Amino acid sequence: MSWIDIGHIDDIPLRGARLVKTPVGCVAIFRTAEAEVFAASNACPHKAGPLSEGIVHGQKVTCPLHNWVFDLNTGEAQGADEGRIATYPVRLDGDRILLDGHAVGKRSAA
Amino acid sequence: MAKKLIVIGAGMASGRMLEHLIDANPDAYDITLFNAEPRGNYNRLMLSPVLSGEKTYEEIVTHDAAWYEERGVTCRFGEKVVAIDTEKKVVTGEKGALPYDKLVIATGSNPFIIPLPGHDLQGVIPYRDLEDTEAMMALGAGKRAVVIGGGLLGLEAAAGMAARGTEVDVVHIMGHLMERQLDEAAGYLLRRSLTEKGIRVHCKANSKQILSDANGHVRALQLDDGTELPCDLLVMAVGIRPSTALGKEAGLEVNRGIVVDDHMVTSNPDVLALGECVEHAGAIFGLVAPLYDQAKVLAKTLLGEEARFVQKEVATKLKVTGCDLFSAGDFAEGEGREDIVFRDPARGVYKRLILEGNRLIGAVMYGDTADGAWFHGLIKDATEVEEMRETLIFGPAYQGGAAADPMAAVAALPRDAEICGCNGVCKGQIEDAINAGAGDLGAVRATTKASASCGTCTGLVEQILGATLGDDFVIPAAQSVCGCTDLSHEDVRRLIKSQELKSQEAVWQELGWTTRNGCHVCRPAVNFYLLADWPLDYVDDPQSRFVNERNHANIQKDGTYSVMPRMWGGMTTPQELMAIAQAAEKYAATEKVTGGQRIDLLGVKKEDLPAIWHDLNEAGMVSGHAYTKGLRTVKTCVGSEWCRFGTQDSTGLGIALERRLWGSWTPHKVKLGVSGCPRNCAEATCKDVGIVCVDSGFQIGVAGAAGMDVKETERLVDVPTEQEAIEWTVAFVQLYREHAKYLDRPYKWVAKVGLDWVKETLADAAERQALVERFDLSQSVYQKDPWAERAKPEVARRFHPLADLTLEAAE
């Protein structure tokens, strides 16, 4: 793990998401509750809809293009749809959001 | 020749029995139906929703006289049966005698009235039929009522009256409410919920006498300890007694009820009986599920087919909005029994499972009953639960470690899990019906009867539809909003108004949402209802909006956006056109002229949105709201200003309307058109509101459509002046905002409420004015350019990525 500080928790609206550009592509950081964040691939496996623009509900997000729903814990598509989005380790340190740099393809700074 | 069948009593049980009988063989019997009440059969289970105002009487009628007559049944309604001669096989009614080959007695039950002093006073009623319900409904605000009996029926009566503003006291002789269905902890939570609704609950209270006023009308109930509870109406809801008088006189074997065997045959082989008047193996019946089982069996017996009635474990739900409880099986404490208890005081959730050995024998739940059907199934099937014991209380979704998802909970149910308790329909039957083509709730109801009675399993049935059909299943109107709730859009709207729910949290909590904060289906709808009903109290939540409304631009299939500035009434200027041209060049946008007389700029990147908005704002343009469920465009023709046929200034009226209406949120998009003469160049007659100018004034049409459906507008009114045309239009839009279901265009809404109702409402000048005022109040909050607000640097940065980790990587 190499935790990278990517911003303040309040930079993401509650039940919303923001994008982080990474070497593995765009990663969406979801804020599902006051102090609960998830990180996952921004692209829906169906038609590449931007998941960071979806409606966030519970610990799930709905793709804005065709309403595929993904569980942010597992990345699995819900209901009858089949597919999975990559998820990445992310955590909160106080108000700061830390994303695992290794997981998103960044070489260690050391 | 068909044999003669006489049925005494048109109730839910006999109605269902006749359905089965006629469905199976319409010609088997020549049927005559006697009913002492002058009407057919309505769904008694649904009297409580009628009382609380969530349903109307018309909605709960199941079989009226016409229904029976269409099926060749001779109805003798309003006629009492006075005698049965089982020797000669003749039934005598008030208007004459009639012979039978087979007789079915379905006389139901009578409410039990405690013989307290004063029980015969005026204003003392049971809770049994429509008349009782109407008496309670008539009471209304400012009056007081006492309900004796803290069981299912008593509490539904109390909650219904309280919902209508009546002050209610409930008097219950036992230590906690619904003691037959609930344990003390759940009883406590129920009592707390009711107290929060303003209902005063008196447990362990013994009634002594009912006190009279000078006119022989009830004045108060006096308790043993001397307490007097003043009231204008006293409702006794303490139980029922089988109505057995006819059976007894006919010489049939009668104990507590008319005794029947497994085939529903009485002690006389040609006389059958079913419903609340019967006794089977020592038990009598008050809930509907066993009655429907009896109906099936009795119909088969009449047709000479083999069928036996078996008593089953019955689960209970209370039809009081906001009191979500479930109980099934046996939950008394005892030797060798173990409890698993889960409590969440913050959410008011309580769950208790009772195990004996390796099997679940009872379940009591309050506050969160989503898994009730699953537990009920485990109890009925005596499933061994040892392996899942640790996570059992968290429900099916947790068996195997998956997340809590209502769909998963339903998907995990076995095929023989009972979904509809009223009609005894299990999951497999519903799945089979869906696979055979029943694609929506209505079709499932029609083919399986699931959720067709009390309706509490509607949400489950829809989840099965969702799980079976996937994306193909879109929950249609008047069914539950989504899997997060059993309530329909109409219910939610009504309850937001009546309970004054002014935040999303209040809606989730008070209306018993099953999810933490809704889903992509319900949250946008609830967000709209709240902002439409409480413009000053509720703050619009962008995170409850579809991406286009959150980003104030239309997302395209490649993730870029389209931007469309407003051109009032389709008019523009050289300056605006130059600014649009420059913006198109600067942001490499494709330009398209739209059907609504605007210019669309396509292919704009999200990061560029604040900048292009800023540029267009600079040229004096605001958002065209081409992305909202709100006012879109007002399309006009050049009217009397230029056209040799124009009768009025249609362009000017269109601009005035657009300036008045822009920025307002509506249930779905709203498009207007104003044509200067009946040649209708602005295509006004297929718009949500379309005005056609004529020499004498303005013809206002509404409820047109030119999308999935094509429909001409219907005439709302003709008015002589432009000012009146604007007033009627604004009032119509506000009426639509206040009443329509989210995502119903005006033409769909008008089809539901009826144009006559819309006309009547708007014809009242005071009401029209009030609607206009409420619209203007809302506009004082919402009529502002969303682009200007988001073009500000501190807001604009939210349109950029939070961080860019690719730059460092490249170093």
Interface residues (C-beta under 8 A of the other chain):
Chain A: I4 I6 G7 D11 I12 P13 L14 R15 G16 R18 L19 V20 K21 T22 P23 C26 I29 A33 K47 A48 G49 P50 E53 G54 I55 V56 H57 G58 Q59 K60 T62 P64 L65 H66 N67 V69 D71 N73 T74 Q78 G79 A80 D81 L99 G101 V104 G105 K106 R107
Chain B: A403 D405 M407 G466 A467 L469 G470 D471 T515 R516 N517 G518 C519 H520 R523 P524 P542 Q543 S544 R545 F546 V547 R550 N551 I555 K557 G559 R798 P801 L802 A803 D804 L805 T806 E808 A809
